[in-house]
Amino acid sequence: MIKKTITLIMLTLFAACGEKAQDEAPPKEIKPVKTALIKNIEMYKRVVDNSDIEPISQVEQITEKGGEIIKIDFDNGDRVEKGQVILTIKNETVSSRYFRAKADMENKKSQMEKTVKFAKDEILKSYEEAKSAYISAKGDLAAAEKSFNEKKTTFAGNEELYKERLISEKEYREIISSFEQAKVRYESLKNGGVREKEASYLLYKKYKEDESWKYEISMAKSDYQLALAEFNAAKNDYDDLSVKAKISGVVTDMDLDLYQYIDEKKFLFSIIDDNLMKVEMGVPGEDISDIAIGKKIGVFIPDISKVIEGKVYEINPSANPATKKFTVKISLDNSDGFLKKGMYSEVRLESNPKNVPVVPKEAVMIKDLVSYIAIADNSEAKVVQIKTGMESDSFYEVISSEVSSGDKVIIQGQYLLENGDSIKEVE
């Protein structure tokens, strides 16, 4: 009995000691960190885009009808004035059409002149004929109306006789047929023939009163104008066989040989005005408000190792459906002739300065494509998810409602921290 009591007391003591050991947790680790203040500074956002240099003013000249090249007056690199003939093409079909159209135009012109001279007599003659036809038609209508009324009366009287069986069905049907024929003739003359003749008479009467023989002259002039339009179109094609410079500038991209045959709608050469060149860049929607017509933008040209200052001269108000960016065109002065079509360039746009909170770049941690920073909050680490905006060589703009200027951001030791860890700042 005494032995069992001693054993029980020992077990109780061991249990009590175990509970005391469990209640006494090891002291929490304090991790050393180095911090920096979050501060507001002015930052510029830089947007860089690549573009080939092109002339602002350039034309690609094609041959509308094609043909054989029989003369070349200028080559690539030659400077030409607007209207100068660059080359000449031979095309028999175009030439033949031109001469036919010219003959037809001259014929229509002769007819027009004759119409102007004789149209009055024709109108007066047509008036007399229309008047005579109208009078004759009125006479026919009066006779048809009289006949119709007589047949109508006969029909009405015999309808009752037929019902009383006083005339035969054959006689009655003959009366009906005669009445219907008279009715058809009368209505035809009333609704058609006479009205047509009257309309024709009144028309020519008006022509006469208004001296409307001028209508014939107008028609003749219209025919002449149509022939003239065809002649002008044929002449344009004929003139295009002498290919003239559409603008003043430099001939480029010509790859032609004398007596070579060129199909219609084929490219011949370009002419560029290389005094003023351009580049284009795509600007994201969030940056387009920083750009205005006349804004100066730096353009780096690797081929000449030089940054040239350009000016914005056009902003497309609609975003490109594929890239969702707005196309901005920048002009470059090329009075010294250093810039060439097709040269590569880097367009560098800097936004207007903005005062924003920033953190040192080394403070930002990235996990699963998400950015975080650790804040020193009363000797305790607070891990915060953020977004970064503009950047410089040393800083990121920090975007988060959980941080503000004046907070301490951990710049060393943050990768070993978890939210809520105890920390100690060190120098």
Secondary structure in CASP SS format (residue, H / E / C, confidence):
PFRMAT SS
TARGET T0000
AUTHOR 0000-0000-0000
METHOD secondary structure of the structure
MODEL  1
M C 1.00
I H 1.00
K H 1.00
K H 1.00
T H 1.00
I H 1.00
T H 1.00
L H 1.00
I H 1.00
M H 1.00
L H 1.00
T H 1.00
L H 1.00
F H 1.00
A H 1.00
A H 1.00
C H 1.00
G H 1.00
E H 1.00
K H 1.00
A H 1.00
Q H 1.00
D H 1.00
E C 1.00
A C 1.00
P C 1.00
P C 1.00
K C 1.00
E C 1.00
I E 1.00
K E 1.00
P E 1.00
V E 1.00
K E 1.00
T E 1.00
A E 1.00
L E 1.00
I C 1.00
K E 1.00
N E 1.00
I E 1.00
E E 1.00
M E 1.00
Y C 1.00
K C 1.00
R E 1.00
V E 1.00
V E 1.00
D E 1.00
N E 1.00
S E 1.00
D E 1.00
I C 1.00
E E 1.00
P E 1.00
I E 1.00
S E 1.00
Q E 1.00
V E 1.00
E E 1.00
Q E 1.00
I E 1.00
T E 1.00
E C 1.00
K C 1.00
G C 1.00
G E 1.00
E E 1.00
I E 1.00
I E 1.00
K E 1.00
I E 1.00
D C 1.00
F C 1.00
D C 1.00
N C 1.00
G C 1.00
D C 1.00
R E 1.00
V E 1.00
E C 1.00
K C 1.00
G C 1.00
Q C 1.00
V E 1.00
I E 1.00
L E 1.00
T E 1.00
I E 1.00
K E 1.00
N C 1.00
E H 1.00
T H 1.00
V H 1.00
S H 1.00
S H 1.00
R H 1.00
Y H 1.00
F H 1.00
R H 1.00
A H 1.00
K H 1.00
A H 1.00
D H 1.00
M H 1.00
E H 1.00
N H 1.00
K H 1.00
K H 1.00
S H 1.00
Q H 1.00
M H 1.00
E H 1.00
K H 1.00
T H 1.00
V H 1.00
K H 1.00
F H 1.00
A H 1.00
K H 1.00
D H 1.00
E H 1.00
I H 1.00
L H 1.00
K H 1.00
S H 1.00
Y H 1.00
E H 1.00
E H 1.00
A H 1.00
K H 1.00
S H 1.00
A H 1.00
Y H 1.00
I H 1.00
S H 1.00
A H 1.00
K H 1.00
G H 1.00
D H 1.00
L H 1.00
A H 1.00
A H 1.00
A H 1.00
E H 1.00
K H 1.00
S H 1.00
F H 1.00
N H 1.00
E H 1.00
K H 1.00
K H 1.00
T H 1.00
T H 1.00
F H 1.00
A H 1.00
G H 1.00
N H 1.00
E H 1.00
E H 1.00
L H 1.00
Y H 1.00
K H 1.00
E C 1.00
R C 1.00
L C 1.00
I C 1.00
S C 1.00
E H 1.00
K H 1.00
E H 1.00
Y H 1.00
R H 1.00
E H 1.00
I H 1.00
I H 1.00
S H 1.00
S H 1.00
F H 1.00
E H 1.00
Q H 1.00
A H 1.00
K H 1.00
V H 1.00
R H 1.00
Y H 1.00
E H 1.00
S H 1.00
L H 1.00
K H 1.00
N H 1.00
G H 1.00
G H 1.00
V H 1.00
R H 1.00
E H 1.00
K H 1.00
E H 1.00
A H 1.00
S H 1.00
Y H 1.00
L H 1.00
L H 1.00
Y H 1.00
K H 1.00
K H 1.00
Y H 1.00
K H 1.00
E H 1.00
D C 1.00
E C 1.00
S C 1.00
W C 1.00
K H 1.00
Y H 1.00
E H 1.00
I H 1.00
S H 1.00
M H 1.00
A H 1.00
K H 1.00
S H 1.00
D H 1.00
Y H 1.00
Q H 1.00
L H 1.00
A H 1.00
L H 1.00
A H 1.00
E H 1.00
F H 1.00
N H 1.00
A H 1.00
A H 1.00
K H 1.00
N H 1.00
D H 1.00
Y H 1.00
D H 1.00
D C 1.00
L C 1.00
S E 1.00
V E 1.00
K E 1.00
A C 1.00
K C 1.00
I C 1.00
S C 1.00
G E 1.00
V E 1.00
V E 1.00
T E 1.00
D C 1.00
M C 1.00
D C 1.00
L C 1.00
D C 1.00
L C 1.00
Y C 1.00
Q C 1.00
Y E 1.00
I E 1.00
D C 1.00
E C 1.00
K C 1.00
K E 1.00
F E 1.00
L E 1.00
F E 1.00
S E 1.00
I E 1.00
I E 1.00
D E 1.00
D E 1.00
N E 1.00
L E 1.00
M E 1.00
K E 1.00
V E 1.00
E E 1.00
M E 1.00
G E 1.00
V E 1.00
P E 1.00
G C 1.00
E C 1.00
D C 1.00
I H 1.00
S H 1.00
D H 1.00
I C 1.00
A C 1.00
I C 1.00
G C 1.00
K C 1.00
K E 1.00
I E 1.00
G E 1.00
V E 1.00
F E 1.00
I E 1.00
P H 1.00
D H 1.00
I H 1.00
S C 1.00
K E 1.00
V E 1.00
I E 1.00
E E 1.00
G E 1.00
K E 1.00
V E 1.00
Y E 1.00
E E 1.00
I E 1.00
N C 1.00
P C 1.00
S C 1.00
A C 1.00
N C 1.00
P C 1.00
A C 1.00
T C 1.00
K C 1.00
K E 1.00
F E 1.00
T E 1.00
V E 1.00
K E 1.00
I E 1.00
S E 1.00
L E 1.00
D E 1.00
N C 1.00
S C 1.00
D C 1.00
G C 1.00
F C 1.00
L C 1.00
K C 1.00
K C 1.00
G C 1.00
M C 1.00
Y E 1.00
S E 1.00
E E 1.00
V E 1.00
R E 1.00
L E 1.00
E E 1.00
S C 1.00
N C 1.00
P C 1.00
K E 1.00
N E 1.00
V E 1.00
P E 1.00
V E 1.00
V E 1.00
P E 1.00
K H 1.00
E H 1.00
A H 1.00
V C 1.00
M E 1.00
I E 1.00
K E 1.00
D C 1.00
L C 1.00
V E 1.00
S E 1.00
Y E 1.00
I E 1.00
A E 1.00
I E 1.00
A E 1.00
D C 1.00
N C 1.00
S C 1.00
E E 1.00
A E 1.00
K E 1.00
V E 1.00
V E 1.00
Q E 1.00
I E 1.00
K E 1.00
T E 1.00
G E 1.00
M E 1.00
E E 1.00
S C 1.00
D C 1.00
S C 1.00
F E 1.00
Y E 1.00
E E 1.00
V E 1.00
I E 1.00
S C 1.00
S C 1.00
E C 1.00
V C 1.00
S C 1.00
S C 1.00
G C 1.00
D C 1.00
K E 1.00
V E 1.00
I E 1.00
I E 1.00
Q E 1.00
G C 1.00
Q H 1.00
Y H 1.00
L H 1.00
L C 1.00
E C 1.00
N C 1.00
G C 1.00
D C 1.00
S E 1.00
I E 1.00
K E 1.00
E E 1.00
V C 1.00
E C 1.00
END
